[in-house]
Amino acid sequence: YVRFHLISPLIQQSAENIVLFDTFVNILSHNLGEPAYEADVAQLEYKLVAGEYGLIIRVKGFNHKLPLLFQLIIDYLSDFSFTPAVFEMITEQLKKTYYNILIKPETLAK
């Protein structure tokens, strides 16, 4: 089990930065879905989390191939790209997620 936390002070500078970072992490997770499938079959797990101060990358498994999974994630992170269709899909999902969070009474009360 290995956990990496990539910290950036830019994320908390504005609400727009937080949403853009959330969008970035979701697109990155989407892009990794197909290439990381073999790792999933080999019972290696990974999770990308948009943390409060940066990107959290968790990799887990009992296999000597774990560094290859981490390298795959880093490769996709360093060579980040997306299509307009993927961007549109992810932003629509995030809009629904934000809406569902904001309509909860306890969230509105805060």
Gaussian input, Z-matrix of N, CA and C with variables (Angstrom, degrees):
# hf/3-21g

backbone

0 1
 N
 C     1     B1
 C     2     B2     1     A1
 N     3     B3     2     A2     1     D1
 C     4     B4     3     A3     2     D2
 C     5     B5     4     A4     3     D3
 N     6     B6     5     A5     4     D4
 C     7     B7     6     A6     5     D5
 C     8     B8     7     A7     6     D6
 N     9     B9     8     A8     7     D7
 C    10    B10     9     A9     8     D8
 C    11    B11    10    A10     9     D9
 N    12    B12    11    A11    10    D10
 C    13    B13    12    A12    11    D11
 C    14    B14    13    A13    12    D12
 N    15    B15    14    A14    13    D13
 C    16    B16    15    A15    14    D14
 C    17    B17    16    A16    15    D15
 N    18    B18    17    A17    16    D16
 C    19    B19    18    A18    17    D17
 C    20    B20    19    A19    18    D18
 N    21    B21    20    A20    19    D19
 C    22    B22    21    A21    20    D20
 C    23    B23    22    A22    21    D21
 N    24    B24    23    A23    22    D22
 C    25    B25    24    A24    23    D23
 C    26    B26    25    A25    24    D24
 N    27    B27    26    A26    25    D25
 C    28    B28    27    A27    26    D26
 C    29    B29    28    A28    27    D27
 N    30    B30    29    A29    28    D28
 C    31    B31    30    A30    29    D29
 C    32    B32    31    A31    30    D30
 N    33    B33    32    A32    31    D31
 C    34    B34    33    A33    32    D32
 C    35    B35    34    A34    33    D33
 N    36    B36    35    A35    34    D34
 C    37    B37    36    A36    35    D35
 C    38    B38    37    A37    36    D36
 N    39    B39    38    A38    37    D37
 C    40    B40    39    A39    38    D38
 C    41    B41    40    A40    39    D39
 N    42    B42    41    A41    40    D40
 C    43    B43    42    A42    41    D41
 C    44    B44    43    A43    42    D42
 N    45    B45    44    A44    43    D43
 C    46    B46    45    A45    44    D44
 C    47    B47    46    A46    45    D45
 N    48    B48    47    A47    46    D46
 C    49    B49    48    A48    47    D47
 C    50    B50    49    A49    48    D48
 N    51    B51    50    A50    49    D49
 C    52    B52    51    A51    50    D50
 C    53    B53    52    A52    51    D51
 N    54    B54    53    A53    52    D52
 C    55    B55    54    A54    53    D53
 C    56    B56    55    A55    54    D54
 N    57    B57    56    A56    55    D55
 C    58    B58    57    A57    56    D56
 C    59    B59    58    A58    57    D57
 N    60    B60    59    A59    58    D58
 C    61    B61    60    A60    59    D59
 C    62    B62    61    A61    60    D60
 N    63    B63    62    A62    61    D61
 C    64    B64    63    A63    62    D62
 C    65    B65    64    A64    63    D63
 N    66    B66    65    A65    64    D64
 C    67    B67    66    A66    65    D65
 C    68    B68    67    A67    66    D66
 N    69    B69    68    A68    67    D67
 C    70    B70    69    A69    68    D68
 C    71    B71    70    A70    69    D69
 N    72    B72    71    A71    70    D70
 C    73    B73    72    A72    71    D71
 C    74    B74    73    A73    72    D72
 N    75    B75    74    A74    73    D73
 C    76    B76    75    A75    74    D74
 C    77    B77    76    A76    75    D75
 N    78    B78    77    A77    76    D76
 C    79    B79    78    A78    77    D77
 C    80    B80    79    A79    78    D78
 N    81    B81    80    A80    79    D79
 C    82    B82    81    A81    80    D80
 C    83    B83    82    A82    81    D81
 N    84    B84    83    A83    82    D82
 C    85    B85    84    A84    83    D83
 C    86    B86    85    A85    84    D84
 N    87    B87    86    A86    85    D85
 C    88    B88    87    A87    86    D86
 C    89    B89    88    A88    87    D87
 N    90    B90    89    A89    88    D88
 C    91    B91    90    A90    89    D89
 C    92    B92    91    A91    90    D90
 N    93    B93    92    A92    91    D91
 C    94    B94    93    A93    92    D92
 C    95    B95    94    A94    93    D93
 N    96    B96    95    A95    94    D94
 C    97    B97    96    A96    95    D95
 C    98    B98    97    A97    96    D96
 N    99    B99    98    A98    97    D97
 C   100   B100    99    A99    98    D98
 C   101   B101   100   A100    99    D99
 N   102   B102   101   A101   100   D100
 C   103   B103   102   A102   101   D101
 C   104   B104   103   A103   102   D102
 N   105   B105   104   A104   103   D103
 C   106   B106   105   A105   104   D104
 C   107   B107   106   A106   105   D105
 N   108   B108   107   A107   106   D106
 C   109   B109   108   A108   107   D107
 C   110   B110   109   A109   108   D108
 N   111   B111   110   A110   109   D109
 C   112   B112   111   A111   110   D110
 C   113   B113   112   A112   111   D111
 N   114   B114   113   A113   112   D112
 C   115   B115   114   A114   113   D113
 C   116   B116   115   A115   114   D114
 N   117   B117   116   A116   115   D115
 C   118   B118   117   A117   116   D116
 C   119   B119   118   A118   117   D117
 N   120   B120   119   A119   118   D118
 C   121   B121   120   A120   119   D119
 C   122   B122   121   A121   120   D120
 N   123   B123   122   A122   121   D121
 C   124   B124   123   A123   122   D122
 C   125   B125   124   A124   123   D123
 N   126   B126   125   A125   124   D124
 C   127   B127   126   A126   125   D125
 C   128   B128   127   A127   126   D126
 N   129   B129   128   A128   127   D127
 C   130   B130   129   A129   128   D128
 C   131   B131   130   A130   129   D129
 N   132   B132   131   A131   130   D130
 C   133   B133   132   A132   131   D131
 C   134   B134   133   A133   132   D132
 N   135   B135   134   A134   133   D133
 C   136   B136   135   A135   134   D134
 C   137   B137   136   A136   135   D135
 N   138   B138   137   A137   136   D136
 C   139   B139   138   A138   137   D137
 C   140   B140   139   A139   138   D138
 N   141   B141   140   A140   139   D139
 C   142   B142   141   A141   140   D140
 C   143   B143   142   A142   141   D141
 N   144   B144   143   A143   142   D142
 C   145   B145   144   A144   143   D143
 C   146   B146   145   A145   144   D144
 N   147   B147   146   A146   145   D145
 C   148   B148   147   A147   146   D146
 C   149   B149   148   A148   147   D147
 N   150   B150   149   A149   148   D148
 C   151   B151   150   A150   149   D149
 C   152   B152   151   A151   150   D150
 N   153   B153   152   A152   151   D151
 C   154   B154   153   A153   152   D152
 C   155   B155   154   A154   153   D153
 N   156   B156   155   A155   154   D154
 C   157   B157   156   A156   155   D155
 C   158   B158   157   A157   156   D156
 N   159   B159   158   A158   157   D157
 C   160   B160   159   A159   158   D158
 C   161   B161   160   A160   159   D159
 N   162   B162   161   A161   160   D160
 C   163   B163   162   A162   161   D161
 C   164   B164   163   A163   162   D162
 N   165   B165   164   A164   163   D163
 C   166   B166   165   A165   164   D164
 C   167   B167   166   A166   165   D165
 N   168   B168   167   A167   166   D166
 C   169   B169   168   A168   167   D167
 C   170   B170   169   A169   168   D168
 N   171   B171   170   A170   169   D169
 C   172   B172   171   A171   170   D170
 C   173   B173   172   A172   171   D171
 N   174   B174   173   A173   172   D172
 C   175   B175   174   A174   173   D173
 C   176   B176   175   A175   174   D174
 N   177   B177   176   A176   175   D175
 C   178   B178   177   A177   176   D176
 C   179   B179   178   A178   177   D177
 N   180   B180   179   A179   178   D178
 C   181   B181   180   A180   179   D179
 C   182   B182   181   A181   180   D180
 N   183   B183   182   A182   181   D181
 C   184   B184   183   A183   182   D182
 C   185   B185   184   A184   183   D183
 N   186   B186   185   A185   184   D184
 C   187   B187   186   A186   185   D185
 C   188   B188   187   A187   186   D186
 N   189   B189   188   A188   187   D187
 C   190   B190   189   A189   188   D188
 C   191   B191   190   A190   189   D189
 N   192   B192   191   A191   190   D190
 C   193   B193   192   A192   191   D191
 C   194   B194   193   A193   192   D192
 N   195   B195   194   A194   193   D193
 C   196   B196   195   A195   194   D194
 C   197   B197   196   A196   195   D195
 N   198   B198   197   A197   196   D196
 C   199   B199   198   A198   197   D197
 C   200   B200   199   A199   198   D198
 N   201   B201   200   A200   199   D199
 C   202   B202   201   A201   200   D200
 C   203   B203   202   A202   201   D201
 N   204   B204   203   A203   202   D202
 C   205   B205   204   A204   203   D203
 C   206   B206   205   A205   204   D204
 N   207   B207   206   A206   205   D205
 C   208   B208   207   A207   206   D206
 C   209   B209   208   A208   207   D207
 N   210   B210   209   A209   208   D208
 C   211   B211   210   A210   209   D209
 C   212   B212   211   A211   210   D210
 N   213   B213   212   A212   211   D211
 C   214   B214   213   A213   212   D212
 C   215   B215   214   A214   213   D213
 N   216   B216   215   A215   214   D214
 C   217   B217   216   A216   215   D215
 C   218   B218   217   A217   216   D216
 N   219   B219   218   A218   217   D217
 C   220   B220   219   A219   218   D218
 C   221   B221   220   A220   219   D219
 N   222   B222   221   A221   220   D220
 C   223   B223   222   A222   221   D221
 C   224   B224   223   A223   222   D222
 N   225   B225   224   A224   223   D223
 C   226   B226   225   A225   224   D224
 C   227   B227   226   A226   225   D225
 N   228   B228   227   A227   226   D226
 C   229   B229   228   A228   227   D227
 C   230   B230   229   A229   228   D228
 N   231   B231   230   A230   229   D229
 C   232   B232   231   A231   230   D230
 C   233   B233   232   A232   231   D231
 N   234   B234   233   A233   232   D232
 C   235   B235   234   A234   233   D233
 C   236   B236   235   A235   234   D234
 N   237   B237   236   A236   235   D235
 C   238   B238   237   A237   236   D236
 C   239   B239   238   A238   237   D237
 N   240   B240   239   A239   238   D238
 C   241   B241   240   A240   239   D239
 C   242   B242   241   A241   240   D240
 N   243   B243   242   A242   241   D241
 C   244   B244   243   A243   242   D242
 C   245   B245   244   A244   243   D243
 N   246   B246   245   A245   244   D244
 C   247   B247   246   A246   245   D245
 C   248   B248   247   A247   246   D246
 N   249   B249   248   A248   247   D247
 C   250   B250   249   A249   248   D248
 C   251   B251   250   A250   249   D249
 N   252   B252   251   A251   250   D250
 C   253   B253   252   A252   251   D251
 C   254   B254   253   A253   252   D252
 N   255   B255   254   A254   253   D253
 C   256   B256   255   A255   254   D254
 C   257   B257   256   A256   255   D255
 N   258   B258   257   A257   256   D256
 C   259   B259   258   A258   257   D257
 C   260   B260   259   A259   258   D258
 N   261   B261   260   A260   259   D259
 C   262   B262   261   A261   260   D260
 C   263   B263   262   A262   261   D261
 N   264   B264   263   A263   262   D262
 C   265   B265   264   A264   263   D263
 C   266   B266   265   A265   264   D264
 N   267   B267   266   A266   265   D265
 C   268   B268   267   A267   266   D266
 C   269   B269   268   A268   267   D267
 N   270   B270   269   A269   268   D268
 C   271   B271   270   A270   269   D269
 C   272   B272   271   A271   270   D270
 N   273   B273   272   A272   271   D271
 C   274   B274   273   A273   272   D272
 C   275   B275   274   A274   273   D273
 N   276   B276   275   A275   274   D274
 C   277   B277   276   A276   275   D275
 C   278   B278   277   A277   276   D276
 N   279   B279   278   A278   277   D277
 C   280   B280   279   A279   278   D278
 C   281   B281   280   A280   279   D279
 N   282   B282   281   A281   280   D280
 C   283   B283   282   A282   281   D281
 C   284   B284   283   A283   282   D282
 N   285   B285   284   A284   283   D283
 C   286   B286   285   A285   284   D284
 C   287   B287   286   A286   285   D285
 N   288   B288   287   A287   286   D286
 C   289   B289   288   A288   287   D287
 C   290   B290   289   A289   288   D288
 N   291   B291   290   A290   289   D289
 C   292   B292   291   A291   290   D290
 C   293   B293   292   A292   291   D291
 N   294   B294   293   A293   292   D292
 C   295   B295   294   A294   293   D293
 C   296   B296   295   A295   294   D294
 N   297   B297   296   A296   295   D295
 C   298   B298   297   A297   296   D296
 C   299   B299   298   A298   297   D297
 N   300   B300   299   A299   298   D298
 C   301   B301   300   A300   299   D299
 C   302   B302   301   A301   300   D300
 N   303   B303   302   A302   301   D301
 C   304   B304   303   A303   302   D302
 C   305   B305   304   A304   303   D303
 N   306   B306   305   A305   304   D304
 C   307   B307   306   A306   305   D305
 C   308   B308   307   A307   306   D306
 N   309   B309   308   A308   307   D307
 C   310   B310   309   A309   308   D308
 C   311   B311   310   A310   309   D309
 N   312   B312   311   A311   310   D310
 C   313   B313   312   A312   311   D311
 C   314   B314   313   A313   312   D312
 N   315   B315   314   A314   313   D313
 C   316   B316   315   A315   314   D314
 C   317   B317   316   A316   315   D315
 N   318   B318   317   A317   316   D316
 C   319   B319   318   A318   317   D317
 C   320   B320   319   A319   318   D318
 N   321   B321   320   A320   319   D319
 C   322   B322   321   A321   320   D320
 C   323   B323   322   A322   321   D321
 N   324   B324   323   A323   322   D322
 C   325   B325   324   A324   323   D323
 C   326   B326   325   A325   324   D324
 N   327   B327   326   A326   325   D325
 C   328   B328   327   A327   326   D326
 C   329   B329   328   A328   327   D327

   B1=1.4514
   B2=1.5219
   B3=1.3297
   B4=1.4583
   B5=1.5236
   B6=1.3118
   B7=1.4578
   B8=1.5259
   B9=1.3162
   B10=1.4594
   B11=1.5208
   B12=1.3138
   B13=1.4555
   B14=1.5279
   B15=1.3199
   B16=1.4565
   B17=1.5332
   B18=1.3141
   B19=1.4594
   B20=1.5283
   B21=1.3366
   B22=1.4578
   B23=1.5257
   B24=1.3310
   B25=1.4707
   B26=1.5325
   B27=1.3198
   B28=1.4662
   B29=1.5215
   B30=1.3199
   B31=1.4654
   B32=1.5200
   B33=1.3156
   B34=1.4607
   B35=1.5235
   B36=1.3312
   B37=1.4644
   B38=1.5221
   B39=1.3240
   B40=1.4694
   B41=1.5237
   B42=1.3166
   B43=1.4718
   B44=1.5204
   B45=1.3360
   B46=1.4599
   B47=1.5282
   B48=1.3339
   B49=1.4670
   B50=1.5234
   B51=1.3170
   B52=1.4655
   B53=1.5262
   B54=1.3264
   B55=1.4636
   B56=1.5293
   B57=1.3236
   B58=1.4703
   B59=1.5233
   B60=1.3295
   B61=1.4654
   B62=1.5265
   B63=1.3207
   B64=1.4665
   B65=1.5321
   B66=1.3167
   B67=1.4616
   B68=1.5231
   B69=1.3214
   B70=1.4650
   B71=1.5248
   B72=1.3217
   B73=1.4693
   B74=1.5217
   B75=1.3244
   B76=1.4645
   B77=1.5291
   B78=1.3226
   B79=1.4709
   B80=1.5203
   B81=1.3315
   B82=1.4613
   B83=1.5258
   B84=1.3165
   B85=1.4727
   B86=1.5235
   B87=1.3243
   B88=1.4707
   B89=1.5292
   B90=1.3407
   B91=1.4655
   B92=1.5226
   B93=1.3184
   B94=1.4749
   B95=1.5299
   B96=1.3083
   B97=1.4663
   B98=1.5115
   B99=1.3028
   B100=1.4657
   B101=1.5346
   B102=1.3410
   B103=1.4729
   B104=1.5339
   B105=1.3253
   B106=1.4645
   B107=1.5255
   B108=1.3183
   B109=1.4598
   B110=1.5318
   B111=1.3214
   B112=1.4706
   B113=1.5252
   B114=1.3113
   B115=1.4600
   B116=1.5245
   B117=1.3145
   B118=1.4574
   B119=1.5250
   B120=1.3198
   B121=1.4675
   B122=1.5272
   B123=1.3322
   B124=1.4671
   B125=1.5312
   B126=1.3383
   B127=1.4600
   B128=1.5241
   B129=1.3224
   B130=1.4570
   B131=1.5209
   B132=1.3030
   B133=1.4528
   B134=1.5138
   B135=1.3118
   B136=1.4555
   B137=1.5193
   B138=1.3096
   B139=1.4528
   B140=1.5245
   B141=1.3158
   B142=1.4575
   B143=1.5187
   B144=1.3218
   B145=1.4523
   B146=1.5285
   B147=1.3279
   B148=1.4575
   B149=1.5206
   B150=1.3180
   B151=1.4531
   B152=1.5142
   B153=1.3048
   B154=1.4640
   B155=1.5319
   B156=1.3299
   B157=1.4599
   B158=1.5203
   B159=1.3242
   B160=1.4523
   B161=1.5164
   B162=1.3132
   B163=1.4577
   B164=1.5226
   B165=1.3159
   B166=1.4595
   B167=1.5249
   B168=1.3291
   B169=1.4571
   B170=1.5225
   B171=1.3244
   B172=1.4720
   B173=1.5232
   B174=1.3179
   B175=1.4644
   B176=1.5194
   B177=1.3314
   B178=1.4628
   B179=1.5164
   B180=1.3278
   B181=1.4478
   B182=1.5126
   B183=1.3374
   B184=1.4566
   B185=1.5195
   B186=1.2985
   B187=1.4471
   B188=1.5167
   B189=1.3131
   B190=1.4601
   B191=1.5284
   B192=1.3248
   B193=1.4644
   B194=1.5370
   B195=1.3156
   B196=1.4581
   B197=1.5353
   B198=1.3395
   B199=1.4740
   B200=1.5359
   B201=1.3313
   B202=1.4636
   B203=1.5346
   B204=1.3153
   B205=1.4576
   B206=1.5258
   B207=1.3234
   B208=1.4595
   B209=1.5352
   B210=1.3133
   B211=1.4697
   B212=1.5285
   B213=1.3286
   B214=1.4651
   B215=1.5268
   B216=1.3263
   B217=1.4688
   B218=1.5252
   B219=1.3191
   B220=1.4659
   B221=1.5285
   B222=1.3323
   B223=1.4636
   B224=1.5279
   B225=1.3248
   B226=1.4595
   B227=1.5261
   B228=1.3201
   B229=1.4611
   B230=1.5245
   B231=1.3156
   B232=1.4657
   B233=1.5272
   B234=1.3324
   B235=1.4665
   B236=1.5368
   B237=1.3303
   B238=1.4578
   B239=1.5257
   B240=1.3263
   B241=1.4644
   B242=1.5230
   B243=1.3345
   B244=1.4544
   B245=1.5161
   B246=1.3080
   B247=1.4603
   B248=1.5319
   B249=1.3105
   B250=1.4726
   B251=1.5322
   B252=1.3281
   B253=1.4693
   B254=1.5299
   B255=1.3192
   B256=1.4736
   B257=1.5251
   B258=1.3285
   B259=1.4654
   B260=1.5241
   B261=1.3112
   B262=1.4652
   B263=1.5297
   B264=1.3260
   B265=1.4598
   B266=1.5357
   B267=1.3255
   B268=1.4651
   B269=1.5225
   B270=1.3224
   B271=1.4649
   B272=1.5261
   B273=1.3196
   B274=1.4685
   B275=1.5264
   B276=1.3297
   B277=1.4674
   B278=1.5204
   B279=1.3347
   B280=1.4638
   B281=1.5251
   B282=1.3317
   B283=1.4666
   B284=1.5229
   B285=1.3346
   B286=1.4662
   B287=1.5209
   B288=1.3317
   B289=1.4637
   B290=1.5234
   B291=1.3368
   B292=1.4659
   B293=1.5252
   B294=1.3116
   B295=1.4668
   B296=1.5256
   B297=1.3417
   B298=1.4664
   B299=1.5207
   B300=1.3267
   B301=1.4714
   B302=1.5262
   B303=1.3260
   B304=1.4685
   B305=1.5241
   B306=1.3298
   B307=1.4669
   B308=1.5318
   B309=1.3283
   B310=1.4673
   B311=1.5324
   B312=1.3166
   B313=1.4717
   B314=1.5359
   B315=1.3281
   B316=1.4651
   B317=1.5366
   B318=1.3311
   B319=1.4681
   B320=1.5301
   B321=1.3168
   B322=1.4710
   B323=1.5104
   B324=1.3282
   B325=1.4582
   B326=1.5255
   B327=1.3314
   B328=1.4744
   B329=1.5076
   A1=107.63
   A2=117.13
   A3=121.63
   A4=108.11
   A5=115.44
   A6=121.07
   A7=108.89
   A8=116.48
   A9=123.04
   A10=107.98
   A11=115.61
   A12=120.42
   A13=107.56
   A14=116.55
   A15=122.46
   A16=107.77
   A17=116.30
   A18=122.34
   A19=110.66
   A20=115.78
   A21=121.86
   A22=109.24
   A23=118.25
   A24=120.28
   A25=112.71
   A26=117.94
   A27=121.14
   A28=113.23
   A29=116.94
   A30=120.72
   A31=111.81
   A32=118.36
   A33=121.74
   A34=113.98
   A35=118.63
   A36=120.58
   A37=113.64
   A38=117.28
   A39=119.20
   A40=109.82
   A41=115.37
   A42=120.60
   A43=110.01
   A44=116.38
   A45=120.51
   A46=111.07
   A47=117.15
   A48=120.72
   A49=111.71
   A50=116.74
   A51=120.67
   A52=110.22
   A53=116.88
   A54=120.87
   A55=110.38
   A56=117.41
   A57=120.64
   A58=111.13
   A59=116.96
   A60=120.66
   A61=110.60
   A62=116.21
   A63=121.09
   A64=110.22
   A65=116.62
   A66=121.93
   A67=110.53
   A68=116.34
   A69=122.20
   A70=111.41
   A71=117.36
   A72=121.47
   A73=110.76
   A74=116.96
   A75=120.10
   A76=111.88
   A77=117.17
   A78=119.99
   A79=109.72
   A80=117.17
   A81=120.46
   A82=110.82
   A83=117.72
   A84=121.41
   A85=110.71
   A86=116.18
   A87=120.45
   A88=110.90
   A89=116.32
   A90=120.93
   A91=112.39
   A92=117.11
   A93=121.22
   A94=112.70
   A95=118.00
   A96=121.18
   A97=114.07
   A98=117.92
   A99=121.19
   A100=112.98
   A101=119.27
   A102=118.36
   A103=113.58
   A104=117.55
   A105=120.25
   A106=112.52
   A107=118.04
   A108=121.33
   A109=111.22
   A110=117.19
   A111=120.45
   A112=111.19
   A113=117.02
   A114=120.42
   A115=110.32
   A116=116.45
   A117=121.40
   A118=110.82
   A119=116.46
   A120=121.28
   A121=110.10
   A122=116.70
   A123=121.62
   A124=112.37
   A125=116.96
   A126=124.92
   A127=112.92
   A128=115.39
   A129=120.77
   A130=106.52
   A131=116.52
   A132=120.26
   A133=110.34
   A134=115.22
   A135=120.86
   A136=108.82
   A137=115.52
   A138=120.55
   A139=107.86
   A140=115.34
   A141=121.93
   A142=107.36
   A143=116.64
   A144=121.34
   A145=108.89
   A146=115.99
   A147=121.07
   A148=106.88
   A149=116.05
   A150=121.06
   A151=111.28
   A152=116.08
   A153=121.37
   A154=111.81
   A155=116.67
   A156=120.39
   A157=113.74
   A158=118.44
   A159=119.40
   A160=112.61
   A161=113.89
   A162=121.78
   A163=110.54
   A164=115.60
   A165=121.56
   A166=107.04
   A167=116.01
   A168=122.06
   A169=107.05
   A170=116.31
   A171=121.45
   A172=108.64
   A173=116.12
   A174=121.17
   A175=107.66
   A176=115.51
   A177=119.86
   A178=109.48
   A179=116.10
   A180=120.67
   A181=112.43
   A182=116.40
   A183=123.00
   A184=109.28
   A185=116.91
   A186=118.96
   A187=109.07
   A188=115.57
   A189=120.00
   A190=111.71
   A191=117.66
   A192=122.33
   A193=112.33
   A194=117.38
   A195=120.83
   A196=112.43
   A197=119.61
   A198=118.92
   A199=113.12
   A200=117.43
   A201=119.91
   A202=110.96
   A203=116.32
   A204=120.37
   A205=110.03
   A206=115.98
   A207=119.21
   A208=110.57
   A209=116.48
   A210=120.53
   A211=110.92
   A212=116.96
   A213=121.22
   A214=110.49
   A215=116.16
   A216=120.91
   A217=109.99
   A218=117.04
   A219=121.44
   A220=110.66
   A221=117.14
   A222=120.39
   A223=111.16
   A224=116.88
   A225=120.60
   A226=111.40
   A227=116.46
   A228=121.06
   A229=110.73
   A230=116.69
   A231=120.18
   A232=112.71
   A233=117.39
   A234=121.39
   A235=109.29
   A236=116.11
   A237=122.44
   A238=110.99
   A239=115.45
   A240=121.01
   A241=108.34
   A242=115.96
   A243=120.53
   A244=109.34
   A245=115.02
   A246=120.78
   A247=108.60
   A248=117.52
   A249=119.17
   A250=112.80
   A251=117.20
   A252=120.34
   A253=111.11
   A254=116.87
   A255=120.90
   A256=109.52
   A257=116.28
   A258=120.36
   A259=110.67
   A260=116.97
   A261=121.96
   A262=110.98
   A263=116.37
   A264=121.02
   A265=110.58
   A266=117.10
   A267=121.65
   A268=110.56
   A269=118.42
   A270=119.97
   A271=111.52
   A272=117.71
   A273=120.03
   A274=110.59
   A275=117.15
   A276=120.57
   A277=110.79
   A278=116.70
   A279=119.96
   A280=111.95
   A281=117.65
   A282=120.47
   A283=110.31
   A284=116.45
   A285=120.65
   A286=110.98
   A287=116.72
   A288=121.04
   A289=110.55
   A290=117.01
   A291=120.50
   A292=110.90
   A293=116.69
   A294=120.40
   A295=110.44
   A296=117.20
   A297=121.08
   A298=111.73
   A299=116.89
   A300=119.93
   A301=109.86
   A302=116.04
   A303=119.96
   A304=114.37
   A305=119.00
   A306=118.95
   A307=112.86
   A308=116.72
   A309=118.52
   A310=109.33
   A311=117.89
   A312=120.90
   A313=113.45
   A314=117.43
   A315=118.79
   A316=111.45
   A317=116.91
   A318=120.60
   A319=109.30
   A320=116.79
   A321=120.51
   A322=111.35
   A323=117.24
   A324=121.04
   A325=111.82
   A326=115.93
   A327=119.48
   A328=110.16
   D1=120.93
   D2=179.43
   D3=-131.02
   D4=138.90
   D5=-179.28
   D6=-129.73
   D7=128.50
   D8=178.14
   D9=-117.18
   D10=138.31
   D11=178.97
   D12=-124.98
   D13=108.50
   D14=179.00
   D15=-94.40
   D16=110.80
   D17=-171.28
   D18=-98.01
   D19=139.32
   D20=176.12
   D21=-140.49
   D22=128.64
   D23=177.91
   D24=-72.69
   D25=-13.88
   D26=-177.63
   D27=-69.46
   D28=-27.07
   D29=-173.47
   D30=-61.37
   D31=-44.12
   D32=-174.99
   D33=-86.77
   D34=7.38
   D35=-177.70
   D36=-74.20
   D37=-26.23
   D38=178.71
   D39=-158.27
   D40=161.80
   D41=176.51
   D42=-63.97
   D43=-35.84
   D44=178.52
   D45=-61.56
   D46=-42.35
   D47=178.33
   D48=-62.77
   D49=-38.39
   D50=179.13
   D51=-63.78
   D52=-44.62
   D53=-179.81
   D54=-66.81
   D55=-42.43
   D56=177.86
   D57=-62.04
   D58=-40.51
   D59=178.56
   D60=-65.75
   D61=-42.24
   D62=176.97
   D63=-59.87
   D64=-43.00
   D65=177.98
   D66=-62.65
   D67=-44.55
   D68=178.73
   D69=-57.44
   D70=-48.48
   D71=-177.67
   D72=-65.19
   D73=-39.16
   D74=178.90
   D75=-67.23
   D76=-39.73
   D77=177.57
   D78=-66.81
   D79=-41.89
   D80=178.16
   D81=-60.55
   D82=-43.19
   D83=177.59
   D84=-62.41
   D85=-41.50
   D86=178.00
   D87=-62.17
   D88=-44.48
   D89=-179.13
   D90=-63.72
   D91=-30.18
   D92=-178.11
   D93=-83.42
   D94=-10.82
   D95=-175.39
   D96=-53.03
   D97=-53.69
   D98=-177.58
   D99=-74.48
   D100=-47.69
   D101=-178.35
   D102=-64.35
   D103=-28.47
   D104=-178.11
   D105=-90.75
   D106=4.65
   D107=-178.59
   D108=-59.92
   D109=-42.18
   D110=-179.45
   D111=-62.25
   D112=-35.30
   D113=176.75
   D114=-65.15
   D115=-38.23
   D116=177.79
   D117=-63.69
   D118=-41.36
   D119=177.71
   D120=-63.25
   D121=-35.92
   D122=179.24
   D123=-81.18
   D124=9.74
   D125=178.83
   D126=63.73
   D127=32.07
   D128=169.62
   D129=-97.81
   D130=140.73
   D131=-177.11
   D132=-121.89
   D133=149.31
   D134=173.03
   D135=-142.60
   D136=156.51
   D137=177.15
   D138=-149.07
   D139=134.06
   D140=175.17
   D141=-109.67
   D142=127.34
   D143=-176.38
   D144=-126.30
   D145=131.70
   D146=173.33
   D147=-82.56
   D148=91.34
   D149=-178.78
   D150=-76.57
   D151=173.53
   D152=-177.92
   D153=-63.71
   D154=-33.14
   D155=-176.17
   D156=-117.43
   D157=3.99
   D158=178.79
   D159=162.63
   D160=-170.97
   D161=-177.42
   D162=-85.17
   D163=129.12
   D164=175.92
   D165=-108.18
   D166=124.49
   D167=178.26
   D168=-114.94
   D169=120.64
   D170=177.52
   D171=-115.74
   D172=129.74
   D173=173.29
   D174=-126.08
   D175=143.20
   D176=-172.99
   D177=-149.07
   D178=141.48
   D179=175.41
   D180=155.65
   D181=158.54
   D182=179.04
   D183=-102.07
   D184=68.94
   D185=-175.65
   D186=-151.99
   D187=145.38
   D188=178.27
   D189=-71.80
   D190=-6.15
   D191=179.57
   D192=-88.15
   D193=-0.76
   D194=-179.04
   D195=-56.69
   D196=-41.92
   D197=176.55
   D198=-61.03
   D199=-30.47
   D200=177.76
   D201=-67.96
   D202=-37.85
   D203=176.77
   D204=-64.02
   D205=-45.04
   D206=178.87
   D207=-62.84
   D208=-40.48
   D209=178.65
   D210=-62.60
   D211=-38.67
   D212=176.91
   D213=-60.42
   D214=-44.63
   D215=179.68
   D216=-62.52
   D217=-45.89
   D218=-179.62
   D219=-64.01
   D220=-39.56
   D221=178.10
   D222=-60.96
   D223=-44.52
   D224=179.00
   D225=-69.07
   D226=-32.00
   D227=177.28
   D228=-68.22
   D229=-43.96
   D230=-177.29
   D231=-75.39
   D232=-26.64
   D233=-179.72
   D234=-113.64
   D235=49.14
   D236=-174.35
   D237=-66.34
   D238=131.85
   D239=174.63
   D240=-154.04
   D241=162.48
   D242=178.68
   D243=-158.08
   D244=161.57
   D245=176.82
   D246=-99.42
   D247=158.59
   D248=176.36
   D249=-58.26
   D250=-33.77
   D251=179.75
   D252=-65.65
   D253=-41.80
   D254=178.57
   D255=-65.95
   D256=-43.33
   D257=178.73
   D258=-58.88
   D259=-45.39
   D260=179.79
   D261=-62.19
   D262=-44.08
   D263=-179.73
   D264=-62.33
   D265=-47.14
   D266=-177.73
   D267=-66.25
   D268=-42.02
   D269=179.81
   D270=-65.29
   D271=-36.75
   D272=176.50
   D273=-64.84
   D274=-41.82
   D275=177.49
   D276=-62.41
   D277=-43.63
   D278=-179.73
   D279=-66.01
   D280=-37.82
   D281=176.61
   D282=-58.57
   D283=-44.71
   D284=178.88
   D285=-64.75
   D286=-41.37
   D287=179.41
   D288=-62.83
   D289=-47.85
   D290=179.22
   D291=-61.99
   D292=-42.71
   D293=179.36
   D294=-60.27
   D295=-46.28
   D296=-178.81
   D297=-64.29
   D298=-33.27
   D299=177.02
   D300=-70.23
   D301=-42.79
   D302=-174.10
   D303=-74.91
   D304=-19.18
   D305=-179.38
   D306=-86.53
   D307=-4.46
   D308=178.49
   D309=-71.38
   D310=134.73
   D311=-177.02
   D312=-57.27
   D313=-39.56
   D314=-178.18
   D315=-67.71
   D316=-31.33
   D317=177.24
   D318=-71.72
   D319=-42.55
   D320=178.81
   D321=-63.87
   D322=-35.27
   D323=179.75
   D324=-66.03
   D325=-32.59
   D326=179.03
   D327=-72.69

